[in-house]
Amino acid sequence: NGPMEGFWGILKRERYYGRRFTSRETLVAMIEGYIAYYNDRRLQRNLGVMTPTEKHESYLRVA
């Protein structure tokens, strides 16, 4: 649960605080876009400067 709490904290800090959303759909689209960005493009030091998707794929290659 800790990693998910961290993820939502990062999302709120980077994309939510200080912004106003005109509709629920706009908010949902922002969250979906951020999840795609976080998984596929956002490098993370704790994963060896890889994205979560790259790290997952590296585990699959080893298995």
Secondary structure as the mmCIF struct_conf table of DSSP 4:
data_model
#
loop_
_struct_conf.conf_type_id
_struct_conf.id
_struct_conf.beg_label_comp_id
_struct_conf.beg_label_asym_id
_struct_conf.beg_label_seq_id
_struct_conf.end_label_comp_id
_struct_conf.end_label_asym_id
_struct_conf.end_label_seq_id
HELX_RH_AL_P HELX_RH_AL_P1 GLY A 2 LEU A 11
HELX_RH_PI_P HELX_RH_PI_P1 LYS A 12 TYR A 16
TURN_TY1_P TURN_TY1_P1 TYR A 17 GLY A 18
BEND BEND1 THR A 22 SER A 23
HELX_RH_AL_P HELX_RH_AL_P2 ARG A 24 ASP A 40
TURN_TY1_P TURN_TY1_P2 ARG A 41 ARG A 41
STRN STRN1 GLN A 44 GLN A 44
HELX_RH_3T_P HELX_RH_3T_P1 ARG A 45 LEU A 47
TURN_TY1_P TURN_TY1_P3 GLY A 48 GLY A 48
BEND BEND2 VAL A 49 VAL A 49
STRN STRN2 MET A 50 MET A 50
HELX_RH_AL_P HELX_RH_AL_P3 PRO A 52 VAL A 62
#
